[in-house]
Amino acid sequence: MPIAVRGVDNFQFGGERLSVWVEPEQYRLVGACLAAARRRAKLTQIQAAERFGRTQSFVSEIERGLRRVDLLEIILIARGLRANPLKLFAEIARSAGPA
């Protein structure tokens, strides 16, 4: 089920109307990018969870797109993986496809 900003279906940006709906597939893309970053750091989900002070199931839910992560969480996750947050955001943006 899509997630929407309450009371808003879309908005204008640069003369173009953009939807604010977030589809479940987009959460899966974010999770896949975070999983790839974890694998590049040569960490298991358990090891990553220990770094984050969370459970393995928490990491698994993020990586499968079942749990939303906000901007600050992505930055903290990147730092925990000793990854560059800007490069991680760029990877997520590329995986999301053209704007």
N, C-alpha and C positions, 0 to 999 in steps of 0.2 A: 504494500500500500504506500503510495507517495506521501511524503511529508511536506507540509506547506507552512509558510509563515501565516499566522492567524489573520484572516481578513484580507489577504493579498493573494491574488492569483498570478500576477506578473507585474513587471515594472519596466520603465523606460531607462535605457542606458545607451548613450551615444546615438539617439534617434531610433534605436532598435528595441523592440519589445521582447523582454526576456522572461522566461518562466522561472518561478522560484520553487518549483516542485523538485524534490530530490527523490529519485527513484532508488529502489533497493540495490540495483546493479551498481550505482555510483558508490554506495557504501562498500560493496564487494571490491570495486577497483581500488579504493583507498586502502582497504585491508590487504589486498594483494601487494600493493606497493610497500606497506609496512612490513609484511611478511618477507618480501624480497630484501628489504633493508636489514631485517633481523638475520636472514641467512647470510648476507654479505658480511655481517659482523661475526659470523660463525657461532651463533648462539642458538640453543634450543629454546622452545617456548618456556620451559621451566627456568632456564638461566635468565632469559629476558624478564620473566615475571619477578624473579628475585631482585633484579636490578630496579624494577619499577615499584617493588613493595606490594605486588599484586599476586593473584593466583594464575596458574597456567590456563585455567578456563577463561579468565579475563582476556588474556592475550589471544587465545584461540577464537573467542567471540569477535574480537576486533578484526583479526585476520580473515575471518569468514564473512565479515560484513554484517554481523548480527548485532553489533554494538556500535553506536555512533561515537565518534571522537571529535572533540572540538579543536579549534586552532591551537590553543595552549597545550592540550594533551599531545597533539602531534609534535609540537616543539619539544616537550619533555620526553616523549618517546624517542625522538631523533637524538637528543642529548644522551639518553640512556643507552642508545645503540652506538654512541660516538659517531653519529652521522651528521652531516651538514643539513640543518633544517631547510635551508633554501634549496638545496639540491633535491631533497626529498619532496618539497612542495612542487618543484619543477617536474619531477617524475610523476607525481599525482596529476598535475595539470596536463601533461602529455598523454597520460593514459585515459584521461577523460575525453580526449579528442578535441576537434576544433570548436572554438567558441561559437 
